């Protein structure tokens, strides 16, 4: 419970400047429209290439851990913890719509909620299908046992923390400031550092969340409505 309330407090600290600030003062690239499909293509290629670096990166990290980084990654984990971030996101939506009546923040929160919904389904489906062993099992990056049931040690690919963090924060980063991307990046890096995921796990998870967030933010013909999912072309 203390971790939950700490996470909510951190989220509100992040939220309030967004609702109060002018978007032009935060947006790093307000004059250029993001080429979403180009980004998606590059992410797909990069995620595949990262698999080659899994073992060398793990070996390096295991040999270079410090107490400071251990503490830091425990903190960054909060921004990818579903039991904290999802309630905080819903709280943001409710605050924006019913209390401060900030239309921009409400719309951004809605995009983030849609992004999380789609990303969560894709992430869980891949975890179950792949059945990849986590690094701490010492089975190597090539160990896969599809449909592992409740064995969490075989649900490494993709990283749920990374996918959730990018799904949540991408709409905010694209709407307000791309400095916000530092939050999900730190979550992804922390999961590799903690030896809970391979580098490719967080690359794939991050890509899922980022792509989903970009689509809901920049493609108005992609949306989820109460009666189902509607995609118009």
N, C-alpha and C positions, 0 to 999 in steps of 0.2 A: 504493500500500500504506500509506503513512503516514496518508492520509486515512481508510482503512478502520479502522485500529487506533484512530485518534482518535475515530471515530464509535462504535466499540464501547466505548471508555472513557467517552465522554459518556453512552451508553445505560446503562451499569452504574451511573454516578453517579446517574442518574435512577431506576434500578430499586431499589437497595438501601434507600432511605428508604421505599419503598412496602411492601416485604416486612417491614420492621421496625416500621412505625408502625401505630397503631390507626386504623381507618377513620373513626371519629367525629371524630378530630382533623383530618382532611383534607377531609372531605366538606362542601361549602359549603351543600348543600341536601338534607340527609339525610331530612327529614320529608315531602317532597313527591315524588310519583311524576311523572316526566316524561311529558307528553302527546305521545308520539312522532309520531302521525299529524298533529297540528296543526303540529308543527315541520317535518315533511316538506312539508306544503302551503305553508307560508310560505317555505321554502327554494326550492321550485320557482318560485314567483311572483317572488321576489327575484332569482333567477339570470337569469330572462328579462329583467327590467327593467335589469339591470346592463349589458347589451349597448349601451345608449344612451350609456354613459359611457366606453366603450373609448378612443376617440380623444382626448378631452379629458384623461383621466387619463394616457395615454401622453405627450402633449405636455408636461404639467406635470412628470412624473417625469424625462424626458430633460433638461429645463432645470435641474433641481435636484438633481443627483447630487453626492455628496461622497465623499471617500476613506474616511471612517469608515463610511458606510453600505455602500460597496462591500465592505469587509472584513467587516462584520456579516452581510451577505446571503450571503457565501461560507460563513460558519459555519452559518447557518440552513439552507442547502441540504442539509447533512448529514442533517438529520432527515427529508428527503424523498427521499433517495437509496436506491433499491431494493437496490443491492449492499451497502449498509451496514445499513439498517434491517431488512430481512427476516432476514438472519443473526442480528442482535441480538435480534429478536423470538423466533426459534427458540431462541436461547440462553437467553432469559428463561423460556420454557416449560420447557426442560430443567432449568434451575436450580430453578425452582419445584416441579417434579414430583419430581425425583430427588435433589436435594441438600438444599434447605432445607425441602422438603415443605410448601409454603404452598398450601393448597387454593384460597384466594381468588385469589391471584396466578396460579395455574395456570389457573383457570377464566377469568380476565380475559384471559390470554394466548391461550387457545383462542378466545375471542370475537374477539380482534384478528386471529388467523390466518385465521379464517373471513371476517372483514370484508375483509381484504387480498385474499383469493382472489377474492371476488365483485367487489370494486371494480376489481381489475386487469383482469378480463375486460371489464367495462363500459367502463373507460377506454380500453383498446386498441381496442375495437370502435368507439367514438365517434371516436377519433383517425383511424382508417383511413377511416371513412365520411365524416367531415366534410372532412378534408384542408384545414384552415384554415391560412393563412400566418401565420407568427410575426411579431411586431411589427418585428423587426430587418430583415425583407425589404423594408420600406417599401412594401408593397403595399396597406396599409390594412386595417381590421378586417373589411371585406366580401369579402375574397379567399378563395375556397374552391376547392380542386381535389381532389374526392373520389378516394379510393384512390390516394394518392401514392406507393405503393411504399416504397422505402427513403429517400425524401427527408424527413429529419427536420424541415426548415424548413417543411414543410406538415403538421405534426402538432401544432399549437398547442392545439387544442380537444379534450378538456379538459386541464388541467395534471396530468400524472402525479405530479409531486412533491406538489402540493396534495392530490390524491385519496389518495395513499398515506399521507401524514402524518396526515390526518384518519381514515383507515381504521384506522391503527395506534393512534393516541392517544385516539380517542373512547372505546373501552371502558375505558381507564385513567382518563380524565377523569370518566366517569360513575360509576365504581366507587370512586375514591379522592378526587379533588378536581378541580373544574372549572377551577382555575388551570392545569391541565395543557394546557388548550386554547390557552394562549399559544404553545405550541410549534408546532402546525400552522398557527396564524394567522400566526406569523412566517415560516414556510416559504412560505405563499401570498403574503404581502406581498413577500417577497424575490424571488419569480419575476417579479412585475410590475415591481418596481424594476430588475431586471437586464435588462429589455426582452426577456425570453424568452417572455412570455405577456401576452395582453390581460387586463384586469380580469375580463371575463366568462369567460375560460378558467379562472382560478383559482376563480371563483364556482361554476362548474359542477363542476369537479374537487373542490372542498371539499365541495360538497353531496353528491356521490356517496359520498365517503368517510365523511362524517358520517352520512348516512342509513343506510348499510350498518352502521356501527358502532353506531348507535342500535338498529337492528332486532335485531342479534345480542345486544346487551346487555339490552334490555328486553322482547323478544318471545321467550319460551321455545319457542314453536311454530315458530320459524324457525331451522333449523340445517342444517349440512352433516355428513353421516355417511359412514363409509368406503365404503358401497355407492352413494353418490350424494347428491343434494340432496333433503331431505325437508321439505315445508312442510305442517303439519297445522293444520286449522281446527276 
